[in-house]
């Protein structure tokens, strides 16, 4: 953040840009939109604040000043922070649990698009538009990639790529184009491990598959019959099958796997050949269907690995449930308009929000005290609610001191006299 460009001119620059940047980030890290206002009050009363002691801010710009300063800063200035976090998780060995759960010990990296702002009135030059029934909706969208693994509740956030008008391109930007840009920008960073890209049916076409293979990635993508008629014509009558019965929560289910190798993705002699697989789950007592989905991949499919491949393919839903849903409804409020600006403000603040989520994930990996508190308190919103309350009424000299104080509050024997003594 100290390297953020500062386009202000003149001598009247009271606040350093690092204070504006850290001030904005502190709101997302503490999950407290009122964090800075509370710290200004503490500063006026006691001459100190958590903004200074914990976030090392020399001054506290107003919210308006922060937005004005940061509007010119591209979110790409934060990409190196994401990369450093990834390498830290790799060096600590915490990344191994994700590699070991993937196909052929590859990392599973899910690409998915999402909106993080929409309005029928507020808009800027970088907004995309959607027209319906004569109404124009302005919105900001992005590719929000994460590393996932089956049976692992934590996802590891990676740098987002924004769906925004591109210089020299007359057509509106889209998820497909943004995904290609992400691959081109980050393939060298994240190919230190072999990576399998997960994606929905939007990605399951030949240009994207070849783009992934050229970038050194494997792929495992949702493949729907309606958009892949040629492929489904080829597989008719030639699939291998594997059936398993499972008792899940007292209910017997039949899991039917089908797979076939080397089928063309389109109707052409030069078409890319892929491997296809499908899982259908039915409930035994009434034969009702509980789940059905199919995937294409460049990984070889056999009777021995079909279960693992399907399990990895189904892990793609974590990008929505464990990532987008958490960011939108579990305290980060990604879709809230923290500041729209005219240039980069909306995307920069969204990137800071995702980065805060990544920092919290890494703390759960690497900080035993933080992880222990999260487990004891339970719900994420309750944990950060406690932190917001503490920051509102007191100052802490360090993050370690804050965590110690919270542990003491949970573990120290209860003294009723403290709460019942007359005033």
N, C-alpha and C positions, 0 to 999 in steps of 0.2 A: 504493500500500500504506500510505502514511502516513495515508490517510483511512479506513482500516479502522475500524469501530466497536469500541470497547473497553468491554465491559460489566462489567469488574472493578470492585469497590468496595473501599473502605478504603485505608489508607496503605501496605500491604505490597505494593507493585507495583515489584519490582526490575527486571524486564525490560520495555522498551517494546514495544508491539505491533508496531512496524516491525521490530524485531529478530526477533520470532517469525515474521513474514511472510517476511522476506528469508531467514531460516534455512531455512524450508520450501522456498522457491523455489530456493535454492542447491543443494539435493539433486537437483532435476530438471535444473537448468541444467548441472551438472557430471556428471550421470548417475552419481552416487555416493551410495548410501544411507548410506555411512559417512563422508561428507564432514565433518559437524560433529564427530564423535568424533575424527577425525584432527586437526582444527583445535584442539580442546581440548587434545590432547596437545602439538601444536606450541606453543600458547600457554603451557602449563605449563613447557616446556623452554626456549623462546627469548623468551618475553614478547611474541610477535607471531604472527599467523596470517593465512591467506588470507581467512578470513571477515571479518577487520577490514580488510585492505588492499584486497581486491577487491570485497567485497560491502558494505563500510562498516557492518558490525555493531558496535555498541558492546559488547554482551554476547551470550553464547551460551546461550540457554535450553536446558533438556534437551528431549529428544524428547517426553516426556510433557507438559511445560509448553507446548510449542508446540501440541500437539494440543488441549489444554484451552483455550488462548487463542483459537485460530482456529475452533473448532467453531461459534461464533456468527456467523461472517462469511459472508455470502452471496457466491457466486461472481460475482454481477452487479457487484460492486465492481471487478472486473477487466475488464469489458467495454470501458471507455474506453481501456485499454492496447491491446487488440486493434484498436480503431478508430484509435488514434494510429499503430500499426504499418502499418495499411492505407493511411492518408494519407501516411505516409513513403515507402512503396513507390510510391505514385502520384506523389508529388512528385519522386522520384528518376528516374522514367521506366521503372523495372523492370516496372511493371504493363502497359506498352504491349505487351510481348511476349505477354501473355495476351490482351489485347484483339484484337490483330492476328490471332490464331489462331482466334478464335471466329466464330460465324455472324454475318455482317454487322457484323463488328468488335465484337461484344458479348462481355462477360466471361462465362465459363462457371463457374457456381457450383453445386457438387454438394451436395445434401442427402442425408444417410444416417444411419440409426440404428445404434447399437452399444451393447453392454454394456461396463461397465468394472469391475464388481464383481459377484460372485455367491457365495452361501453358503447352506447348509441350516441354519446355526446362527446366524451373526452377522446382526443386522438392526437397523434403526432405524425411526423414524416416517416417514421419507421413502423407504423401500424400496418397490419394486414386488414383486409376488409372482407366481409361476407354479406351478401345481399339476399334477402328473403322477403317476399310479399311487399316489396317497395321500401323495406327498412334496411338501413345499412348498419351493421355491427362492426365496430373497430376492435381489433384484438391483437394481443401479442402471444405468439406461440414459440415453442422451443422443442428441440430434441433433448431429453433429460436422461442420459445413459447411466446405468448402474451395474455393478458387478453383483451377481446373485448366485445362490446355491440352493439345491433342494434341502428342505428341513432346516434352513438357517434363516432366522427371522431378521437378521441384520443385512442391509444392502450397503454397498460402498459407492457413494456418489462420485461421478466423474464430471469433467467440465461440460457444461451445456453448450449447445449450438442453437443460435436463435434464428427463427423463421422471420426474416426481415428483408425488405427490398435490397437487392444487390446492385452495385454500380454496373451500368451498362446492360442490365437485364430488363427488358420491357414487360415481361410477364411477372405476375405475382409469385413470390417465393412460396415454397411448399415444403412439407416434411421430407419428401424424397430428396430434394436438392440439399436440404440442410443435413440430412444423414450422410450424403456423399461428401459434403464439406467436412463433417466431423471425422470421417474415415481418413480423408486426405491430411488433415491437421494432426491427428493423434495416433496414426498407425504405428509410428516409430516408437512412441512412448509406451504404448500398451502391448506391444508385441515382444516385450522381454519374456513374457510367458505366451504359450500358444493359446489363442483366444477363439472361442466359438461365439459368434454373434447370434442372439435371439431376436426375433422380430415378428410382427404380425403379418397378415397376408399382403399388406401393402409392399413389403420388401421382397416378397417371393416371386420375383420376375428376373429374367435373364440378365439385363444390364446391371442390376444391383448385385446379383449373385457373382457375376464376373468381377465387379468392382471390389467385392469383399475378398475374393480369391486372389486378385492382383495385389491387394493390400496385405496379404499374408494371413487373412482370417479364415476360419472355418465358419459354417453357417448352419443354423437349425431354425427354420422359419415356418410359421403357420401356412397351410396350403388348403384353400377352400375350393370345392368343386365348381362353383359358379364362375370363378376367375381363372380356372385352369382346366378347361374342358378337354384340350388335347391330351394332357397328362392323364386325366381320369379315363379317357378312352383307351389309352395304352395299357393301364393297369387292370382293366376288366378281365377277370378270369385267370390272372397269372400271379396273384399275391400268395405269399406264404402266411400261415396263421399260427398263433399261439394263444391258448386259452387258459386262464387261471381263475380259480374261485377264491374269494377272500371274505372273511367275516370282519366287518368294520362296524364297531359300536353295536355289536349284536345283530347286525343285518348282513345276510349273505349276499354277495355281489359276484357277478361274472365279468371278468376283464378280458375282452377279446382284442388281441393285437393282430394287425395285418401289416405286412411290409413287402417291398419289392425293390430290386436294385436296377440302376441304370435305365431310367426312363427319360425321354426327352421332355424338356420344359415347354417347348413350343413345337409347332408343326413345321419343321424345317430340318434338312439333312445335316446342317451345321449346328443344330440346337445343343445347348448345354445339357448333359445327362446328369440326373440327380437321383438320389435314393429317397423313397417315399415310405412313410409309416403312418399308422392310424391306431387309435385306441377308442373302443366303445365300452362303456360301463353300464351294465343293466342290473336292476334289483331283481333277485331271483323270485321272490314270492309273487310279484305281479308283472314281471318282465318289463317294467318301466325303465326308460333310458335316463341315466343320471348324468352322463357325460359322453361327448363325442368330439374328437378333434383330430386333425391330420397335419403332418409336417413334411417338409423336404429338407434334405441335408446332403452335404458332401461326405459325411462320415459313413463308413461301411456299416450296414445294418445286418445283424445276424440274430439267430434265435437266442443267443447268450446275452447280447447287449441291448435287445429291443426294449426291455423294461427300463433300463437306465436312460436310454435315448429319449423315450417318451417322458420320463420323469423330469429330465432336463428341459425338454420342450415346454412342459407345463409350468416350469419355474418362471416363465416369462410374465406370468400374472403378478409376480412380486413387484415388477416395476410400477404397477398401478396400486396394488394394496399396500405394500411396505414402503413405497417411495412417494408417488404422487399423492396418494390419499393421506399419508402422514404429513406431507408438506402443506396440504390444503386444509386439513381438519384437526390436526393434533398439536396446535400451538404455533406453528410457523406461518399459517395463514397466507400461503403463497399467492392466492388470488386477490388478497387485499391490496388496495391502491395506496402503497406507502409513499408514492410520488411518481408522477408520470413523466414530467419533463418534456423537452423538445427533441432530445437527441438520444442519449444512452441511459438516462436515469433509471427507467423502468427495468431494463435488462440488467443493469449493474446491481440494483437492489435485489432483484430475483437471484442473481448469482451469489450475492452475499448470504442470502437466506439459505440456499442450497449448501454453501460452504459451512455455515453454522451447523447444519444438520450433519455434514461430514465430520466436523470437529467433535460433535457429541458422540458420533459412532466410534471414532478413534479413541476417545476417552474411555468408552466402555471396553474397548479392547485392551488398552495399555495402562489405565490408571485404576488400581485396585480399590482405592477409596471411593472414587466416583462410581465405579461399577457396583460396589457394595451398597452405596446409598440408593442407586437406581433400583436395585433388587429389593431393598427393604421398603422403600416408599411405594414402589409399584408403578402406578400409572404415570406416564410422562407428564401430563398436564398438572398432576399434583406435585411432582418433583419441582417443576419450574415455577409453580405457584408459590411453593415454599421459598424458593430463591428470590422471587419478586418481592415477597413480604420482607424478607431479611434485608434486601437492598434498600427498601423504602425507609427503614427505621435505623439502620446502622451501617458503619463502615468497616471493612475488613482489610487488613494489611496485605493479604495475599490470598490466592485461590486455595492454597493448602489450609490456611486458617479458616476459611469459609467451610470447607468440607469437614474439618475437625469439629467445628462448632455444631454442624448438623448431626454428625455422628454422636457427639456428646448429648445432644438433645434427645436422641433416640435411645441411647444406651444407659445414661446416668439414671440411678434410682429416683423415682418420683418423690418430690418433697412438697406435700400439700401445703405446708406453712407459707411457701412462696406465693401461692395463689389465694390463700384464705386469710392471710394476716390483715388486720384492719389498717386503713389508710388514715 
